[in-house]
Amino acid sequence: MASTSVCASCLRALRQQARKEIQIQSQSSFASLRSKQQPNTRRLLSTTARSFAAPEPQQQQRFTKPPPPKSSSPSNANPSAFDLSQLASQLRKTDTLRSATEPYIAYGSTEDLFRACAKQCDYTVPNVRKSPPEPAPKNAAQEDVGVGSGWWVTPKEQGGLGLDVTFNTWAQVIFLHMYLLTVRLRCFPKEHAGIWHQNLLDHFFYAAEDKMAVWHGMTARGVRNKYLKDLWLQWRGLLLSYDEGLINGDAVLATAVWRNLFKSSEEADIADVALVTAYMRRQLARLDEMKDDMFASGEVDFEAPEAVKALAGKDSSWMHKSFSSEDLKELEQAQAQPQTQTQK
């Protein structure tokens, strides 16, 4: 990616490497100093009268503690994190090292990004933890219903969206926020965007499999793999439907939100669908203003959906504007142009 930021793991490794080099230099300096002060053993074993003479001043120094080795540069003795960060940032600018370290940085950064998505909605099934375990309550679609937290599953009486506290709701809410991040990750360099997208998706499937085993009693790996494949197909369809909405307008995007998040329910409130659509547009604008370094450091968060209520509750000025005959002609011409192009 275009960022030259370095993760904490890489910075820690560079700091340890610097300390090892300083220790090796100190040991080599100490060994060279001892070799200079080592007395001549042949003279100690000699039988001549000179061997019984008083030791020379240089020989007396061998019983004293040698002075500590002098460091060549004070800055190398205690390298600061800022210096190591600058060194790593310079090394990251090279294409070879950046390609080698990108998967590690992407893995750690996307873990923080997924945590930001998981904060929006979470749930547990307390009946499973009872002794003895009790079956979880079911909804009309025979899905396990738990106890959740977050605006998306908070009842409408308490100011929330009021979605069912189920595994499917949890997955769709996280999918929605992962899609918002994916749109921004597509702006990364082509050779790195796929790595970030894949790592973000892997974190979701790790969490999804953990939910299945802990709260839904899916101890068989084959059963979990079956549901994970279904989630993969849902994710692929969600990408296509939300991308179509971004291109063709809010009406198409609202339809995709209604199908995925509200399960195409006829009882869904159109105001809630409009609120989620406005929320997605606003978050995409916020993410577009963020720099790549913020994604590398994991400093990405989402705005509270309550802040969009005032925006979604306003009527558009075009709702109360009457169309003139000229406006209708322009609209008819705009609708006729795509048809003529397809016929050609």
C-alpha positions as CSV (number, residue, x, y, z in Angstrom):
1,M,0.0,0.0,0.0
2,A,1.0,3.6,-0.2
3,S,1.6,4.0,3.5
4,T,5.0,3.7,5.1
5,S,3.7,3.0,8.6
6,V,5.1,0.1,10.6
7,C,3.2,-2.2,12.9
8,A,4.1,-2.7,16.5
9,S,5.5,-6.2,15.8
10,C,7.9,-5.0,13.1
11,L,9.0,-2.1,15.4
12,R,9.7,-4.5,18.3
13,A,11.7,-6.8,16.0
14,L,13.9,-3.9,14.8
15,R,14.4,-2.8,18.4
16,Q,15.6,-6.2,19.5
17,Q,17.9,-6.5,16.5
18,A,19.5,-3.1,17.4
19,R,20.1,-4.3,21.0
20,K,21.7,-7.5,19.8
21,E,24.1,-5.6,17.6
22,I,25.0,-3.3,20.5
23,Q,25.7,-6.3,22.7
24,I,27.9,-7.9,20.1
25,Q,29.9,-4.7,19.7
26,S,30.4,-4.4,23.4
27,Q,31.6,-8.0,23.8
28,S,34.0,-7.7,20.9
29,S,35.4,-4.5,22.4
30,F,35.8,-6.1,25.8
31,A,37.6,-9.2,24.3
32,S,40.0,-7.0,22.3
33,L,40.9,-5.1,25.5
34,R,41.6,-8.3,27.5
35,S,43.8,-9.6,24.7
36,K,45.9,-6.5,24.9
37,Q,46.3,-6.7,28.7
38,Q,47.0,-10.5,28.8
39,P,50.6,-11.1,30.1
40,N,53.2,-13.2,28.4
41,T,53.0,-16.8,29.7
42,R,56.5,-17.7,28.6
43,R,57.9,-15.1,31.0
44,L,55.9,-16.5,33.9
45,L,57.2,-20.0,33.3
46,S,60.8,-18.9,32.8
47,T,63.5,-20.2,35.2
48,T,65.7,-17.2,34.8
49,A,66.2,-14.7,37.6
50,R,64.1,-12.1,35.8
51,S,61.0,-14.2,36.5
52,F,61.4,-13.5,40.3
53,A,61.8,-9.8,39.8
54,A,59.2,-7.3,40.7
55,P,56.3,-7.2,38.2
56,E,56.4,-4.4,35.8
57,P,53.6,-1.7,36.0
58,Q,52.0,-3.1,32.9
59,Q,51.8,-6.6,34.5
60,Q,50.2,-5.1,37.6
61,Q,47.3,-3.8,35.6
62,R,46.1,-7.3,34.8
63,F,44.7,-7.6,38.4
64,T,42.6,-4.4,38.0
65,K,39.1,-4.3,36.5
66,P,39.3,-3.1,32.9
67,P,37.5,0.1,32.1
68,P,34.1,-0.2,30.3
69,P,34.3,0.0,26.5
70,K,33.6,3.3,25.0
71,S,30.6,3.5,22.7
72,S,31.3,4.9,19.3
73,S,28.1,7.0,19.3
74,P,25.8,7.8,22.2
75,S,22.7,7.5,20.0
76,N,23.4,3.8,19.2
77,A,23.7,2.9,22.8
78,N,20.0,3.6,23.4
79,P,18.1,3.7,20.2
80,S,14.8,5.4,20.5
81,A,11.5,4.2,19.1
82,F,11.3,7.3,16.9
83,D,14.7,6.4,15.2
84,L,13.6,2.8,14.6
85,S,10.3,4.0,13.2
86,Q,12.1,6.3,10.8
87,L,14.5,3.6,9.8
88,A,11.6,1.1,9.2
89,S,9.6,3.7,7.3
90,Q,12.6,4.3,5.0
91,L,13.0,0.6,4.4
92,R,9.3,0.2,3.7
93,K,9.6,2.6,0.8
94,T,11.5,0.0,-1.1
95,D,9.3,-2.3,-3.2
96,T,11.0,-5.5,-2.1
97,L,10.6,-5.0,1.6
98,R,7.1,-3.5,1.3
99,S,5.9,-6.6,-0.5
100,A,7.5,-8.9,2.1
101,T,6.1,-7.0,5.1
102,E,2.6,-6.1,3.7
103,P,0.9,-9.4,4.7
104,Y,2.0,-9.0,8.3
105,I,0.9,-5.3,8.6
106,A,-2.3,-6.1,6.8
107,Y,-3.1,-9.0,9.2
108,G,-2.6,-6.8,12.4
109,S,-4.3,-3.8,11.0
110,T,-7.4,-5.6,9.6
111,E,-7.8,-7.2,13.1
112,D,-8.3,-3.8,14.5
113,L,-10.6,-2.9,11.6
114,F,-12.7,-5.9,12.3
115,R,-13.0,-5.0,16.0
116,A,-14.5,-1.7,14.9
117,C,-17.1,-3.6,12.9
118,A,-17.8,-6.1,15.7
119,K,-18.5,-3.2,18.1
120,Q,-21.6,-2.3,16.2
121,C,-23.4,-5.5,17.1
122,D,-22.8,-8.4,19.5
123,Y,-24.9,-11.1,21.2
124,T,-24.9,-14.1,23.5
125,V,-27.3,-17.0,24.1
126,P,-27.4,-17.3,27.9
127,N,-29.5,-20.5,27.9
128,V,-26.5,-22.4,26.5
129,R,-24.4,-21.6,29.5
130,K,-26.9,-22.8,32.1
131,S,-26.4,-26.0,34.0
132,P,-27.9,-28.1,32.6
133,P,-28.0,-26.3,29.2
134,E,-31.4,-25.3,27.9
135,P,-32.5,-24.9,24.3
136,A,-32.4,-21.4,23.0
137,P,-35.6,-19.6,22.2
138,K,-36.6,-19.5,18.6
139,N,-38.2,-16.9,16.4
140,A,-40.7,-17.4,13.5
141,A,-37.8,-18.5,11.2
142,Q,-36.6,-21.1,13.8
143,E,-33.4,-19.1,14.5
144,D,-31.8,-19.0,17.9
145,V,-32.6,-15.8,19.7
146,G,-30.1,-14.4,22.2
147,V,-29.4,-11.2,24.1
148,G,-27.6,-8.5,22.1
149,S,-26.0,-5.1,22.5
150,G,-25.7,-2.3,20.0
151,W,-28.0,0.2,18.3
152,W,-29.0,-2.3,15.6
153,V,-30.6,-4.8,17.9
154,T,-31.8,-2.4,20.5
155,P,-35.7,-2.3,20.6
156,K,-37.3,0.7,18.9
157,E,-38.9,1.7,22.2
158,Q,-35.4,2.4,23.5
159,G,-34.2,4.3,20.3
160,G,-32.7,1.4,18.4
161,L,-33.4,-0.3,15.1
162,G,-35.1,-3.3,16.7
163,L,-33.7,-6.1,14.6
164,D,-33.9,-9.7,15.8
165,V,-31.0,-10.8,18.0
166,T,-29.9,-13.7,15.9
167,F,-26.7,-15.0,14.2
168,N,-28.0,-13.8,10.8
169,T,-28.5,-10.3,12.1
170,W,-25.1,-10.2,13.6
171,A,-23.5,-11.4,10.3
172,Q,-25.5,-8.9,8.2
173,V,-24.6,-5.9,10.4
174,I,-20.9,-6.8,10.3
175,F,-21.1,-7.5,6.6
176,L,-22.5,-4.0,6.0
177,H,-19.6,-2.3,7.9
178,M,-17.1,-4.6,6.3
179,Y,-18.4,-3.6,2.9
180,L,-17.9,0.1,3.8
181,L,-14.2,-0.7,4.7
182,T,-13.9,-2.8,1.5
183,V,-14.9,0.1,-0.7
184,R,-12.1,2.2,0.9
185,L,-9.6,-0.6,0.7
186,R,-10.1,-0.7,-3.0
187,C,-8.3,2.7,-3.2
188,F,-5.1,1.0,-2.0
189,P,-2.5,-0.1,-4.6
190,K,-3.7,-3.0,-6.7
191,E,-1.0,-5.3,-5.5
192,H,-1.9,-4.8,-1.9
193,A,-5.7,-4.2,-1.9
194,G,-6.4,-8.0,-2.2
195,I,-4.2,-8.8,0.8
196,W,-6.1,-6.4,3.0
197,H,-9.5,-7.5,1.8
198,Q,-8.7,-11.2,2.3
199,N,-7.3,-10.7,5.9
200,L,-10.4,-8.7,6.8
201,L,-12.6,-11.5,5.5
202,D,-10.6,-14.1,7.4
203,H,-11.1,-12.3,10.7
204,F,-14.9,-12.4,10.2
205,F,-14.9,-16.2,9.4
206,Y,-12.8,-16.9,12.5
207,A,-15.4,-15.0,14.7
208,A,-18.3,-16.6,12.9
209,E,-17.0,-20.1,13.5
210,D,-16.4,-19.2,17.1
211,K,-20.0,-18.0,17.5
212,M,-21.3,-21.3,16.0
213,A,-19.3,-23.5,18.3
214,V,-19.8,-21.5,21.6
215,W,-23.4,-20.2,21.4
216,H,-25.1,-22.5,18.9
217,G,-23.7,-25.9,19.8
218,M,-22.2,-26.7,16.4
219,T,-19.4,-28.9,17.6
220,A,-19.1,-30.8,14.3
221,R,-16.7,-29.2,11.9
222,G,-18.6,-30.4,8.9
223,V,-21.8,-28.6,10.0
224,R,-19.9,-25.4,10.6
225,N,-18.2,-25.6,7.2
226,K,-21.6,-25.9,5.6
227,Y,-22.8,-22.7,7.2
228,L,-19.5,-20.9,6.5
229,K,-20.0,-21.7,2.7
230,D,-23.4,-20.2,2.9
231,L,-22.0,-17.0,4.5
232,W,-19.4,-16.8,1.8
233,L,-22.1,-16.9,-0.9
234,Q,-24.1,-14.2,1.0
235,W,-21.0,-12.0,1.1
236,R,-20.4,-12.3,-2.6
237,G,-24.1,-11.5,-3.3
238,L,-23.9,-8.6,-0.9
239,L,-20.9,-7.1,-2.6
240,L,-22.7,-7.2,-5.9
241,S,-26.0,-5.7,-4.6
242,Y,-24.3,-2.9,-2.6
243,D,-22.0,-2.0,-5.5
244,E,-25.0,-1.7,-7.8
245,G,-26.6,0.6,-5.3
246,L,-23.6,2.9,-5.2
247,I,-23.6,3.2,-9.0
248,N,-27.3,3.4,-9.7
249,G,-28.5,5.6,-6.8
250,D,-30.0,5.5,-3.3
251,A,-33.2,3.8,-4.5
252,V,-31.3,0.7,-5.6
253,L,-29.0,0.9,-2.5
254,A,-32.1,1.0,-0.3
255,T,-33.5,-2.1,-2.0
256,A,-30.3,-4.0,-1.4
257,V,-30.4,-2.9,2.3
258,W,-34.0,-4.1,2.5
259,R,-33.1,-7.5,1.0
260,N,-30.0,-8.2,3.1
261,L,-30.5,-6.5,6.4
262,F,-34.4,-6.6,6.7
263,K,-34.7,-10.0,5.0
264,S,-37.2,-8.6,2.4
265,S,-39.8,-8.3,5.1
266,E,-43.0,-6.5,4.2
267,E,-43.3,-5.3,7.8
268,A,-40.0,-3.3,7.5
269,D,-40.4,0.4,8.1
270,I,-39.4,2.4,5.1
271,A,-38.0,5.1,7.4
272,D,-35.6,2.6,8.9
273,V,-34.4,1.5,5.4
274,A,-33.8,5.2,4.5
275,L,-31.9,5.7,7.7
276,V,-29.6,2.8,7.1
277,T,-29.1,4.0,3.5
278,A,-28.2,7.5,4.6
279,Y,-25.9,6.0,7.3
280,M,-24.0,4.0,4.6
281,R,-23.5,7.1,2.4
282,R,-22.3,9.2,5.3
283,Q,-19.8,6.6,6.5
284,L,-18.4,6.2,2.9
285,A,-17.8,9.9,2.8
286,R,-16.0,9.8,6.2
287,L,-13.8,6.9,5.2
288,D,-12.9,8.6,1.9
289,E,-11.5,11.5,3.8
290,M,-9.2,9.3,6.0
291,K,-5.6,8.7,5.0
292,D,-4.1,5.3,4.4
293,D,-1.9,5.7,7.5
294,M,-5.1,5.6,9.7
295,F,-6.0,2.2,8.3
296,A,-2.5,0.9,8.8
297,S,-2.6,2.0,12.5
298,G,-6.2,0.7,13.0
299,E,-7.5,4.1,14.0
300,V,-10.8,3.7,12.1
301,D,-14.2,4.0,13.7
302,F,-17.8,4.4,12.6
303,E,-20.2,7.2,13.5
304,A,-23.2,6.5,15.7
305,P,-26.3,5.9,13.5
306,E,-28.3,8.3,15.8
307,A,-26.4,11.2,14.2
308,V,-27.9,10.4,10.8
309,K,-31.5,10.6,12.0
310,A,-31.7,14.3,11.7
311,L,-30.3,14.1,8.1
312,A,-32.7,11.3,7.1
313,G,-35.7,13.0,8.6
314,K,-35.4,16.0,6.4
315,D,-37.5,16.3,3.2
316,S,-35.7,16.9,0.0
317,S,-36.4,20.2,-1.7
318,W,-37.2,18.4,-4.9
319,M,-40.1,16.6,-3.2
320,H,-42.2,19.8,-3.1
321,K,-41.0,21.2,-6.5
322,S,-43.5,20.9,-9.4
323,F,-42.2,19.7,-12.7
324,S,-42.6,22.0,-15.7
325,S,-43.2,20.8,-19.2
326,E,-39.5,21.4,-20.1
327,D,-38.4,19.3,-17.2
328,L,-40.6,16.4,-18.3
329,K,-39.2,16.6,-21.8
330,E,-35.7,16.5,-20.5
331,L,-36.6,13.5,-18.3
332,E,-38.1,11.7,-21.3
333,Q,-35.1,12.4,-23.4
334,A,-32.8,11.1,-20.7
335,Q,-34.8,7.9,-20.4
336,A,-34.8,7.4,-24.2
337,Q,-31.1,7.7,-24.6
338,P,-30.1,4.4,-23.0
339,Q,-32.7,2.5,-25.1
340,T,-31.4,3.9,-28.4
341,Q,-27.8,3.0,-27.4
342,T,-28.8,-0.6,-26.6
343,Q,-30.6,-0.9,-29.9
344,K,-27.6,0.3,-31.8
